[in-house]
Amino acid sequence: MESRGSKIYRINGARAAITSFWDYLRRHRVRILMYHSIANEPRDRLAISPSSFAAQMQYLADGQFNVISLAAACQLLRTGRTLSKAIVLTFDDGFRNFLTNAAPILQEHGFPATVFIVTKIPEDDARPRLSANDWRTVQRKGFALGSHTVTHPDLTSVDELALARELECSQQALGALGETFFPFAYPGGKFTRRERDAVRRTGYDCAVIVGGRWGNGPETDRFLLKREPMLASDSLAWFKKRVNGYYEAYYLLARARGIDTR
């Protein structure tokens, strides 16, 4: 029969290991956050209200997080240098409210960000997107542009010719805008090995996916960099736990105690 003391020792040992691992995560992993729309749109689960976004950015500033560009993160991952409290901010789909609602808040804190744009703007799209002129305004404000393809298709469902066209034409558009670092975001987060390899062959510098805990380290495939999606339902308390690694600590402690958790 197991004694109460041995059980406590095992739990305390697990907590000590988790604390050590949490410290490692804070010092050696970069977290990439994925945003979409920054607007008051209650029916859109991907729309973060401007007030919530401002509170999140204020927390990063107050907590002295190292908010860096995606290009800088890739450089740090290659060199193996410290990634202490490193955060990267990305925005998918190129909604115009990035300029009106997100950019002023980011500029207030001096935070860089990457906006993944669809280079052929849908004519029937009900939500305002950044125009070609807006792209240059985004750049003048100090933010980077990345590829989200030409038409935002499910890349896993298109043939080789269409895949090449989506990747190459989008990259050419970024080059024409003066971008020299070429990141890619898989539309809808959908990809297989075929799409990953095509992105690499086309000459992109990195690619980002959706989901995955533990952040990114030197061992992470730079064409499968993990991002943590930000949702309208997320509270500020949840955001704090996420960027500090508490979510992973909770996961490990729950598993150590035999509690099933996602």
C-alpha positions in Angstrom: 0.0 0.0 0.0 1.3 3.4 -0.9 1.9 5.8 2.0 0.5 9.3 2.1 4.1 10.6 2.4 5.3 8.8 -0.7 2.3 10.2 -2.6 3.0 13.7 -1.5 6.7 13.3 -2.4 5.7 12.2 -5.9 3.4 15.1 -6.4 5.9 17.6 -5.0 8.6 16.1 -7.2 6.3 16.5 -10.2 5.6 20.1 -9.2 9.4 20.8 -9.0 10.0 19.2 -12.4 7.1 21.3 -13.9 8.5 24.5 -12.3 11.9 23.7 -13.9 10.3 23.0 -17.2 8.2 26.1 -17.1 11.4 28.2 -16.5 12.9 26.5 -19.5 9.9 27.4 -21.6 10.1 31.0 -20.6 13.8 31.2 -21.5 14.1 29.0 -24.6 10.8 29.2 -26.5 9.3 31.9 -28.7 5.5 32.1 -28.8 3.8 33.3 -31.9 0.3 34.7 -31.4 -2.2 34.6 -34.2 -4.8 37.4 -34.5 -7.4 38.1 -37.3 -9.8 40.9 -36.9 -9.5 43.6 -34.2 -13.0 45.0 -34.0 -16.2 44.9 -32.0 -17.9 42.1 -33.9 -19.7 39.9 -31.3 -20.7 37.2 -33.8 -17.2 36.7 -35.0 -15.2 34.3 -32.7 -12.0 35.5 -34.3 -12.6 39.2 -33.7 -10.9 40.6 -30.6 -12.3 43.9 -29.4 -10.0 46.9 -29.5 -10.3 47.3 -25.7 -9.3 43.6 -25.1 -6.4 43.9 -27.6 -5.2 47.1 -25.9 -5.3 45.3 -22.5 -3.3 42.4 -23.9 -0.6 44.6 -25.4 -0.4 46.7 -22.2 0.2 43.4 -20.2 3.0 42.5 -22.6 4.5 46.0 -22.1 4.1 46.0 -18.3 5.6 42.5 -18.1 8.6 43.5 -20.1 8.0 40.8 -22.7 10.4 40.8 -25.6 8.0 41.4 -28.5 10.1 40.8 -31.7 9.5 40.6 -35.4 9.0 37.2 -37.1 12.3 37.7 -39.0 14.1 38.4 -35.7 12.6 35.3 -34.1 13.8 33.1 -37.0 17.3 34.6 -36.6 17.3 33.8 -32.9 16.0 30.3 -33.5 18.9 29.7 -36.0 21.6 31.0 -33.7 20.3 29.4 -30.5 20.5 32.6 -28.6 18.2 33.3 -25.6 14.5 33.6 -26.3 13.5 34.8 -22.9 9.9 35.9 -22.8 9.9 36.3 -26.6 6.6 37.0 -28.3 5.8 37.4 -32.0 2.5 39.1 -33.2 0.9 38.0 -36.5 -2.4 39.0 -38.1 -4.1 36.9 -40.8 -6.3 37.9 -43.8 -5.3 41.5 -44.0 -8.4 43.1 -42.6 -8.5 46.9 -42.8 -9.2 47.2 -39.1 -5.5 46.3 -38.5 -4.7 49.9 -39.6 -7.5 51.6 -37.8 -7.7 49.6 -34.6 -4.5 47.5 -34.1 -1.7 49.6 -35.5 -2.2 52.6 -33.2 -2.0 50.4 -30.1 1.1 48.5 -31.5 2.8 51.8 -32.3 2.1 53.1 -28.8 4.2 50.3 -27.4 6.7 50.1 -30.3 5.7 46.5 -31.0 6.4 45.0 -34.5 4.0 42.7 -36.2 3.5 40.7 -39.4 0.3 41.0 -41.5 -0.4 38.1 -43.8 -2.2 39.4 -46.8 -4.3 37.8 -49.6 -2.9 39.6 -52.6 -6.1 39.3 -54.8 -8.8 41.0 -52.7 -12.2 39.3 -53.2 -14.6 41.6 -54.9 -17.6 40.2 -53.0 -16.0 40.3 -49.6 -18.3 41.9 -47.1 -15.5 42.8 -44.6 -13.1 45.6 -45.6 -9.6 44.4 -46.5 -6.4 46.4 -46.7 -6.0 47.8 -50.3 -2.8 47.9 -52.2 -2.3 51.5 -51.0 -3.0 50.3 -47.4 -0.3 47.7 -47.7 2.3 50.5 -48.2 0.8 52.4 -45.3 1.2 49.3 -43.1 4.9 49.2 -44.2 5.5 52.9 -43.6 4.2 52.4 -40.1 6.9 49.9 -39.5 5.1 46.6 -39.9 5.9 43.7 -42.2 3.8 41.9 -44.8 3.7 38.2 -45.3 2.0 35.8 -47.8 -1.4 34.3 -47.3 -1.6 33.3 -50.9 -3.3 35.0 -53.8 -6.9 33.8 -53.3 -6.9 32.0 -50.0 -7.8 28.5 -51.2 -7.5 25.2 -49.3 -4.0 24.4 -50.7 -4.4 20.7 -50.0 -7.3 20.6 -52.6 -5.6 22.3 -55.5 -3.4 20.8 -58.2 0.4 21.3 -58.6 0.0 24.2 -61.1 -2.5 26.1 -58.9 -0.3 25.5 -55.8 2.7 26.9 -57.6 0.8 29.9 -58.8 -0.6 30.8 -55.4 2.8 30.6 -53.8 4.9 32.3 -56.5 2.5 35.1 -57.5 2.0 36.1 -53.8 5.7 36.1 -53.2 6.3 38.2 -56.2 3.7 40.7 -55.0 5.6 41.0 -51.7 8.9 41.5 -53.5 7.3 44.3 -55.6 6.3 46.0 -52.4 10.0 45.9 -51.2 9.7 43.1 -48.7 13.0 41.1 -48.4 11.9 38.6 -45.7 9.2 36.2 -47.0 7.0 34.5 -44.4 4.0 32.4 -45.3 0.8 31.4 -43.5 -1.2 28.4 -44.7 -4.8 29.4 -45.5 -7.1 27.9 -42.9 -4.1 26.3 -41.3 -4.4 23.4 -43.8 -1.3 21.7 -45.1 0.4 18.4 -45.8 4.0 17.6 -46.5 3.4 18.5 -50.2 2.4 22.1 -49.3 5.2 22.5 -46.7 7.8 21.4 -49.3 6.4 23.6 -52.0 6.6 26.6 -49.7 10.3 25.9 -49.0 11.1 25.3 -52.7 9.4 28.6 -53.7 12.0 30.4 -51.5 10.0 31.5 -48.5 12.0 32.1 -45.3 9.5 30.4 -43.0 5.9 29.4 -42.6 3.4 29.4 -39.8 0.7 27.0 -38.8 -2.2 27.0 -36.3 -2.1 25.5 -32.9 0.4 23.5 -30.9 1.6 24.0 -27.3 5.1 24.6 -26.0 6.0 27.4 -28.3 8.9 27.2 -30.8 12.5 26.3 -30.2 15.7 25.7 -32.2 14.4 22.2 -33.1 11.2 23.5 -34.7 10.8 23.2 -38.4 10.9 26.8 -39.6 8.2 25.9 -42.2 5.9 24.6 -39.4 6.2 27.3 -36.8 3.4 27.0 -34.3 1.0 29.8 -33.5 -1.5 30.2 -30.7 -4.9 31.5 -32.0 -6.4 34.4 -30.1 -10.2 34.2 -29.7 -12.9 36.6 -28.8 -13.8 34.4 -25.8 -10.4 34.6 -24.3 -10.2 36.6 -21.1 -7.2 38.6 -20.0 -6.5 36.1 -17.3 -6.3 33.4 -19.9 -4.0 35.5 -22.1 -1.7 36.0 -19.1 -1.5 32.2 -18.5 -0.9 31.5 -22.1 2.0 33.9 -22.7 3.6 32.9 -19.4 3.5 29.2 -20.0 1.0 28.4 -17.2 -1.2 26.5 -19.6 1.6 24.0 -20.3 2.4 23.8 -16.5 -1.3 23.1 -15.8 -1.3 20.4 -18.5 1.8 18.7 -17.1 0.6 18.8 -13.5 -2.8 17.5 -14.5 -1.2 14.6 -16.3 1.1 13.9 -13.4 -2.0 13.6 -11.2 -3.8 11.3 -13.7 -6.2 14.0 -14.8 -7.1 13.9 -18.5 -6.9 17.3 -20.1 -6.6 18.6 -23.6 
